[in-house]
Amino acid sequence: MSSNSTNHMRLLSLTKQLTSYVNQGRHSDALSLFHTMQASPSLALDPFVFPLVLKSCAAIHRPRLGSSVHAHATKSALLSNQFVACALIDFYGKCFSVSLARKLFNEIPQRSAVSWSSMISLHTRSGHMEAALELFRSMDVEPTESTFNAIIAGLTEVEDGSFRAIGFYRRMQKMRLRPNLITLLALLPACVGVAALSLIKEIHGYAF
């Protein structure tokens, strides 16, 4: 087996271990493993590694390390990778500010529906509903279920947002996007808030 094949297999094995640590919430172990991987000159880190590391940085608030990962990703021309871009948006929103996350979002060369949804979701979670709606209206790609879920969930948290949330749900249906469990759970408070019994029955039909 060639050295390149050996290094590739080692990278796959370490990435699998890294994924396990992150999924188990063992973020300190994940970052320790990342340092080991980064220190190995024979390992060329790929786009699968960076989102995992950024998730751990955000989870245990390691802004300096996350910023260095951002620099590494930029140097490696990985900002166009949708998963790296989304992880960076989430990291900056949690460890710095929504405004810095938005600045990064604006600098992403090719924004996918995933990165648009991430930024919209960050706005809604931070209570910036109007900014989220403005961003939704300016999308230059088709929104996905995740995009609508973020908007619907955000609208149910604001005063008089229930009717608007239901309106976005109907718009989602017109685009032939199928609601999932997250959609239904987000929509239910809006239905209760406006006593939309027929829609509650419709949701029940989807759920069961």
C-alpha positions as a printed Julia matrix, in Angstrom:
208×3 Matrix{Float64}:
   0.0    0.0    0.0
   1.38   3.44  -0.96
   2.06   6.15   1.6
  -0.78   8.26   0.12
  -3.25   5.42   0.6
  -2.01   4.85   4.14
  -2.39   8.54   5.0
  -5.87   8.62   3.47
  -6.97   5.61   5.51
  -5.52   7.19   8.65
  -7.37  10.44   7.93
 -10.64   8.53   7.49
 -10.1    6.68  10.75
  -9.29   9.85  12.71
 -12.22  11.73  11.16
 -14.53   8.91  12.21
 -13.18   9.18  15.76
 -13.56  12.96  15.67
 -17.18  12.6   14.56
 -17.85  10.2   17.42
 -16.41  12.62  19.99
 -18.48  15.54  18.67
 -21.7   13.52  18.53
 -21.15  12.35  22.11
 -20.55  15.9   23.31
 -16.91  15.14  24.14
 -15.76  18.42  22.68
 -12.5   18.75  24.61
 -11.48  15.3   23.37
 -12.49  16.31  19.85
 -10.31  19.42  19.93
  -7.4   17.49  21.4
  -7.67  14.99  18.55
  -7.85  17.84  16.03
  -4.58  19.26  17.38
  -2.98  15.85  16.87
  -4.3   15.69  13.3
  -3.2   19.23  12.55
   0.31  18.54  13.84
   0.77  15.64  11.43
   2.37  16.95   8.21
   1.32  13.83   6.32
  -2.41  14.49   6.85
  -4.12  16.86   4.43
  -7.24  17.92   6.33
 -10.39  17.9    4.19
 -13.74  19.75   4.36
 -15.26  17.03   6.56
 -12.94  17.87   9.46
 -13.51  21.63   9.79
 -17.29  21.64  10.49
 -16.75  19.1   13.28
 -14.03  21.18  14.9
 -16.02  24.4   14.58
 -19.02  22.74  16.21
 -16.87  21.82  19.21
 -15.35  25.32  19.32
 -18.86  26.8   19.45
 -20.07  24.27  22.03
 -17.34  24.99  24.6
 -16.65  28.58  23.51
 -13.17  28.48  22.01
 -13.19  31.64  19.87
  -9.43  31.8   19.32
  -9.19  28.23  18.04
 -12.28  28.69  15.88
 -10.76  31.82  14.35
  -7.57  29.9   13.51
  -9.7   27.18  11.88
 -11.38  29.93   9.84
  -7.95  31.16   8.7
  -6.94  27.6    7.79
 -10.17  27.07   5.83
  -9.68  30.35   3.97
  -6.07  29.48   3.11
  -7.26  26.09   1.85
  -9.98  27.76  -0.31
 -12.75  25.9    1.55
 -15.17  28.8    2.15
 -17.07  27.77  -0.97
 -17.83  24.42   0.69
 -21.38  24.8    2.04
 -20.78  22.74   5.16
 -17.63  24.63   6.15
 -19.39  27.94   5.47
 -22.42  26.99   7.58
 -20.25  25.8   10.46
 -18.36  29.11  10.39
 -21.6   31.11  10.41
 -22.85  29.15  13.41
 -19.5   29.46  15.2
 -19.29  33.25  14.77
 -22.91  33.68  15.83
 -22.36  31.72  19.04
 -18.83  32.8   19.97
 -18.77  36.4   18.73
 -21.88  38.11  17.4
 -24.61  37.8   14.81
 -23.23  40.87  13.04
 -19.84  39.16  12.56
 -21.61  36.02  11.34
 -23.55  38.16   8.87
 -20.33  39.82   7.69
 -18.86  36.38   7.04
 -22.05  35.29   5.26
 -21.84  38.32   2.97
 -18.26  37.37   2.06
 -19.02  33.75   1.1
 -18.36  33.49  -2.66
 -21.08  30.95  -3.48
 -23.97  30.8   -1.02
 -26.09  27.67  -1.11
 -29.56  27.23   0.34
 -27.85  25.61   3.34
 -25.78  28.71   4.13
 -28.81  31.0    3.61
 -30.83  28.82   5.99
 -28.06  28.87   8.59
 -27.87  32.66   8.59
 -31.66  33.02   8.68
 -31.86  30.55  11.55
 -29.18  32.47  13.45
 -31.19  35.68  13.07
 -34.42  34.04  14.28
 -32.72  32.39  17.3
 -31.29  35.77  18.23
 -34.7   37.45  18.04
 -33.87  39.4   14.86
 -37.05  38.42  13.05
 -37.21  41.33  10.64
 -33.59  40.77   9.61
 -34.42  37.11   9.01
 -37.42  38.02   6.85
 -35.4   40.56   4.89
 -32.75  37.91   4.26
 -35.42  35.43   3.19
 -36.78  37.92   0.66
 -33.3   38.5   -0.78
 -32.48  34.81  -1.34
 -31.08  34.12  -4.8
 -31.63  30.36  -4.48
 -34.77  28.35  -3.78
 -35.55  28.06  -0.05
 -35.65  24.59   1.49
 -37.69  22.99   4.26
 -35.01  24.12   6.72
 -35.35  27.73   5.56
 -39.12  27.71   6.09
 -38.74  25.91   9.43
 -36.5   28.68  10.73
 -38.92  31.42   9.63
 -42.02  29.64  10.97
 -40.38  28.92  14.33
 -39.22  32.51  14.63
 -42.61  34.0   13.79
 -44.39  31.95  16.46
 -42.17  33.69  19.04
 -43.17  37.25  18.12
 -46.38  39.1   18.85
 -49.02  38.67  16.14
 -46.71  36.31  14.28
 -49.06  33.32  14.21
 -50.95  34.31  11.05
 -47.68  35.09   9.28
 -46.26  31.72  10.33
 -49.27  29.95   8.85
 -48.88  32.04   5.7
 -45.3   30.81   5.31
 -46.5   27.25   5.84
 -49.0   27.66   2.99
 -46.28  29.18   0.84
 -44.1   26.17   1.63
 -46.88  23.87   0.44
 -47.3   25.82  -2.82
 -43.62  25.22  -3.51
 -44.28  21.49  -3.04
 -41.95  21.3   -0.05
 -43.12  18.63   2.35
 -43.28  19.65   6.02
 -41.33  17.49   8.44
 -41.59  16.98  12.19
 -39.63  20.17  12.86
 -42.1   22.14  10.72
 -45.1   20.7   12.52
 -43.7   21.29  16.0
 -42.87  24.89  15.05
 -46.3   25.47  13.52
 -48.43  24.02  16.32
 -48.16  27.06  18.69
 -49.29  29.29  15.81
 -52.34  27.1   15.19
 -53.26  27.14  18.86
 -52.71  30.89  19.02
 -55.28  31.6   16.3
 -57.52  28.62  17.03
 -56.91  27.15  13.58
 -58.62  23.84  14.26
 -58.66  22.71  10.64
 -54.92  23.24  10.37
 -54.35  21.37  13.63
 -56.23  18.42  12.11
 -54.08  18.76   8.98
 -50.92  18.66  11.1
 -52.27  15.63  12.94
 -52.73  13.95   9.58
 -49.12  14.59   8.65
 -47.83  13.39  12.01
 -49.84  10.22  12.11
